[in-house]
């Protein structure tokens, strides 16, 4: 058996305030059974273009595997949107 210990620290970079987010475009992410949906929204909350759907099959998987898949599917680099 192999065991691994890991540690990390929280990112101390300040995130945008709600007022700052409402001035520009944001990416909205919706987690549903079997899929993720994401869309770019304007400053009024209206979708800009069609949403993108990412299939996410989690049925019957162990909790750790499900958590890892959701994390992997939702991970993106800050500023890439």
mmCIF file of the C-alpha atoms, coordinates in Angstrom:
data_MODEL
# 
_entry.id   MODEL 
# 
loop_
_atom_site.group_PDB 
_atom_site.id 
_atom_site.type_symbol 
_atom_site.label_atom_id 
_atom_site.label_alt_id 
_atom_site.label_comp_id 
_atom_site.label_asym_id 
_atom_site.label_entity_id 
_atom_site.label_seq_id 
_atom_site.pdbx_PDB_ins_code 
_atom_site.Cartn_x 
_atom_site.Cartn_y 
_atom_site.Cartn_z 
_atom_site.occupancy 
_atom_site.B_iso_or_equiv 
_atom_site.pdbx_formal_charge 
_atom_site.auth_seq_id 
_atom_site.auth_comp_id 
_atom_site.auth_asym_id 
_atom_site.auth_atom_id 
_atom_site.pdbx_PDB_model_num 
ATOM 1  C CA . UNK A 1 1  ? 0.000   0.000  0.000   1.00 0.00 ? 1  UNK A CA 1 
ATOM 2  C CA . UNK A 1 2  ? 0.980   3.569  -0.631  1.00 0.00 ? 2  UNK A CA 1 
ATOM 3  C CA . UNK A 1 3  ? 0.002   6.483  1.553   1.00 0.00 ? 3  UNK A CA 1 
ATOM 4  C CA . UNK A 1 4  ? 0.473   10.122 0.762   1.00 0.00 ? 4  UNK A CA 1 
ATOM 5  C CA . UNK A 1 5  ? 0.149   13.131 3.032   1.00 0.00 ? 5  UNK A CA 1 
ATOM 6  C CA . UNK A 1 6  ? -0.614  16.475 1.461   1.00 0.00 ? 6  UNK A CA 1 
ATOM 7  C CA . UNK A 1 7  ? -1.044  19.980 2.783   1.00 0.00 ? 7  UNK A CA 1 
ATOM 8  C CA . UNK A 1 8  ? -1.770  23.384 1.327   1.00 0.00 ? 8  UNK A CA 1 
ATOM 9  C CA . UNK A 1 9  ? -2.538  26.894 2.385   1.00 0.00 ? 9  UNK A CA 1 
ATOM 10 C CA . UNK A 1 10 ? -5.370  29.156 1.330   1.00 0.00 ? 10 UNK A CA 1 
ATOM 11 C CA . UNK A 1 11 ? -4.801  31.609 -1.483  1.00 0.00 ? 11 UNK A CA 1 
ATOM 12 C CA . UNK A 1 12 ? -4.543  35.071 0.087   1.00 0.00 ? 12 UNK A CA 1 
ATOM 13 C CA . UNK A 1 13 ? -5.200  36.907 -3.186  1.00 0.00 ? 13 UNK A CA 1 
ATOM 14 C CA . UNK A 1 14 ? -8.298  39.071 -2.665  1.00 0.00 ? 14 UNK A CA 1 
ATOM 15 C CA . UNK A 1 15 ? -11.277 38.117 -4.796  1.00 0.00 ? 15 UNK A CA 1 
ATOM 16 C CA . UNK A 1 16 ? -13.559 40.586 -6.522  1.00 0.00 ? 16 UNK A CA 1 
ATOM 17 C CA . UNK A 1 17 ? -16.426 42.102 -4.578  1.00 0.00 ? 17 UNK A CA 1 
ATOM 18 C CA . UNK A 1 18 ? -20.023 41.637 -5.722  1.00 0.00 ? 18 UNK A CA 1 
ATOM 19 C CA . UNK A 1 19 ? -20.053 45.243 -6.961  1.00 0.00 ? 19 UNK A CA 1 
ATOM 20 C CA . UNK A 1 20 ? -16.958 44.595 -9.086  1.00 0.00 ? 20 UNK A CA 1 
ATOM 21 C CA . UNK A 1 21 ? -18.428 41.387 -10.494 1.00 0.00 ? 21 UNK A CA 1 
ATOM 22 C CA . UNK A 1 22 ? -21.670 43.117 -11.435 1.00 0.00 ? 22 UNK A CA 1 
ATOM 23 C CA . UNK A 1 23 ? -19.774 45.583 -13.652 1.00 0.00 ? 23 UNK A CA 1 
ATOM 24 C CA . UNK A 1 24 ? -18.565 42.967 -16.118 1.00 0.00 ? 24 UNK A CA 1 
ATOM 25 C CA . UNK A 1 25 ? -18.986 39.473 -17.447 1.00 0.00 ? 25 UNK A CA 1 
ATOM 26 C CA . UNK A 1 26 ? -18.909 36.437 -15.187 1.00 0.00 ? 26 UNK A CA 1 
ATOM 27 C CA . UNK A 1 27 ? -18.982 32.694 -15.734 1.00 0.00 ? 27 UNK A CA 1 
ATOM 28 C CA . UNK A 1 28 ? -21.952 30.930 -14.158 1.00 0.00 ? 28 UNK A CA 1 
ATOM 29 C CA . UNK A 1 29 ? -21.636 27.251 -13.237 1.00 0.00 ? 29 UNK A CA 1 
ATOM 30 C CA . UNK A 1 30 ? -24.609 25.018 -12.501 1.00 0.00 ? 30 UNK A CA 1 
ATOM 31 C CA . UNK A 1 31 ? -24.095 21.513 -11.116 1.00 0.00 ? 31 UNK A CA 1 
ATOM 32 C CA . UNK A 1 32 ? -26.859 19.074 -12.052 1.00 0.00 ? 32 UNK A CA 1 
ATOM 33 C CA . UNK A 1 33 ? -27.274 15.321 -11.849 1.00 0.00 ? 33 UNK A CA 1 
ATOM 34 C CA . UNK A 1 34 ? -25.120 13.909 -14.630 1.00 0.00 ? 34 UNK A CA 1 
ATOM 35 C CA . UNK A 1 35 ? -23.836 17.193 -16.004 1.00 0.00 ? 35 UNK A CA 1 
ATOM 36 C CA . UNK A 1 36 ? -22.332 20.611 -15.440 1.00 0.00 ? 36 UNK A CA 1 
ATOM 37 C CA . UNK A 1 37 ? -23.619 23.612 -17.342 1.00 0.00 ? 37 UNK A CA 1 
ATOM 38 C CA . UNK A 1 38 ? -21.721 26.848 -17.697 1.00 0.00 ? 38 UNK A CA 1 
ATOM 39 C CA . UNK A 1 39 ? -22.428 30.087 -19.439 1.00 0.00 ? 39 UNK A CA 1 
ATOM 40 C CA . UNK A 1 40 ? -20.998 33.593 -19.645 1.00 0.00 ? 40 UNK A CA 1 
ATOM 41 C CA . UNK A 1 41 ? -23.352 36.213 -18.203 1.00 0.00 ? 41 UNK A CA 1 
ATOM 42 C CA . UNK A 1 42 ? -23.400 39.949 -18.820 1.00 0.00 ? 42 UNK A CA 1 
ATOM 43 C CA . UNK A 1 43 ? -23.515 42.493 -15.990 1.00 0.00 ? 43 UNK A CA 1 
ATOM 44 C CA . UNK A 1 44 ? -27.325 42.107 -15.811 1.00 0.00 ? 44 UNK A CA 1 
ATOM 45 C CA . UNK A 1 45 ? -27.226 38.308 -15.460 1.00 0.00 ? 45 UNK A CA 1 
ATOM 46 C CA . UNK A 1 46 ? -28.302 37.601 -19.034 1.00 0.00 ? 46 UNK A CA 1 
ATOM 47 C CA . UNK A 1 47 ? -26.595 34.697 -20.862 1.00 0.00 ? 47 UNK A CA 1 
ATOM 48 C CA . UNK A 1 48 ? -24.202 35.633 -23.656 1.00 0.00 ? 48 UNK A CA 1 
ATOM 49 C CA . UNK A 1 49 ? -24.450 32.785 -26.117 1.00 0.00 ? 49 UNK A CA 1 
ATOM 50 C CA . UNK A 1 50 ? -25.438 29.181 -25.593 1.00 0.00 ? 50 UNK A CA 1 
ATOM 51 C CA . UNK A 1 51 ? -24.435 27.347 -22.410 1.00 0.00 ? 51 UNK A CA 1 
ATOM 52 C CA . UNK A 1 52 ? -21.770 24.659 -22.544 1.00 0.00 ? 52 UNK A CA 1 
ATOM 53 C CA . UNK A 1 53 ? -22.703 21.285 -21.062 1.00 0.00 ? 53 UNK A CA 1 
ATOM 54 C CA . UNK A 1 54 ? -20.097 18.937 -19.590 1.00 0.00 ? 54 UNK A CA 1 
ATOM 55 C CA . UNK A 1 55 ? -21.252 15.360 -18.902 1.00 0.00 ? 55 UNK A CA 1 
ATOM 56 C CA . UNK A 1 56 ? -20.443 14.196 -15.398 1.00 0.00 ? 56 UNK A CA 1 
ATOM 57 C CA . UNK A 1 57 ? -21.153 10.533 -14.649 1.00 0.00 ? 57 UNK A CA 1 
ATOM 58 C CA . UNK A 1 58 ? -20.935 9.885  -10.903 1.00 0.00 ? 58 UNK A CA 1 
ATOM 59 C CA . UNK A 1 59 ? -23.449 7.087  -10.246 1.00 0.00 ? 59 UNK A CA 1 
ATOM 60 C CA . UNK A 1 60 ? -22.049 4.180  -8.266  1.00 0.00 ? 60 UNK A CA 1 
ATOM 61 C CA . UNK A 1 61 ? -18.639 5.753  -7.651  1.00 0.00 ? 61 UNK A CA 1 
ATOM 62 C CA . UNK A 1 62 ? -17.016 6.034  -4.216  1.00 0.00 ? 62 UNK A CA 1 
ATOM 63 C CA . UNK A 1 63 ? -17.318 9.422  -2.515  1.00 0.00 ? 63 UNK A CA 1 
ATOM 64 C CA . UNK A 1 64 ? -13.628 10.283 -2.978  1.00 0.00 ? 64 UNK A CA 1 
ATOM 65 C CA . UNK A 1 65 ? -13.844 9.542  -6.715  1.00 0.00 ? 65 UNK A CA 1 
ATOM 66 C CA . UNK A 1 66 ? -17.020 11.613 -7.103  1.00 0.00 ? 66 UNK A CA 1 
ATOM 67 C CA . UNK A 1 67 ? -15.453 14.540 -5.234  1.00 0.00 ? 67 UNK A CA 1 
ATOM 68 C CA . UNK A 1 68 ? -12.310 14.351 -7.362  1.00 0.00 ? 68 UNK A CA 1 
ATOM 69 C CA . UNK A 1 69 ? -14.283 14.294 -10.612 1.00 0.00 ? 69 UNK A CA 1 
ATOM 70 C CA . UNK A 1 70 ? -16.422 17.279 -9.608  1.00 0.00 ? 70 UNK A CA 1 
ATOM 71 C CA . UNK A 1 71 ? -13.295 19.197 -8.560  1.00 0.00 ? 71 UNK A CA 1 
ATOM 72 C CA . UNK A 1 72 ? -11.512 18.332 -11.788 1.00 0.00 ? 72 UNK A CA 1 
ATOM 73 C CA . UNK A 1 73 ? -14.513 19.297 -13.920 1.00 0.00 ? 73 UNK A CA 1 
ATOM 74 C CA . UNK A 1 74 ? -14.917 22.674 -12.194 1.00 0.00 ? 74 UNK A CA 1 
ATOM 75 C CA . UNK A 1 75 ? -11.251 23.656 -11.936 1.00 0.00 ? 75 UNK A CA 1 
ATOM 76 C CA . UNK A 1 76 ? -10.165 26.604 -14.007 1.00 0.00 ? 76 UNK A CA 1 
ATOM 77 C CA . UNK A 1 77 ? -7.383  29.132 -13.803 1.00 0.00 ? 77 UNK A CA 1 
ATOM 78 C CA . UNK A 1 78 ? -8.285  32.507 -12.365 1.00 0.00 ? 78 UNK A CA 1 
ATOM 79 C CA . UNK A 1 79 ? -8.547  35.046 -15.168 1.00 0.00 ? 79 UNK A CA 1 
ATOM 80 C CA . UNK A 1 80 ? -9.001  32.426 -17.909 1.00 0.00 ? 80 UNK A CA 1 
ATOM 81 C CA . UNK A 1 81 ? -12.699 33.185 -18.385 1.00 0.00 ? 81 UNK A CA 1 
# 
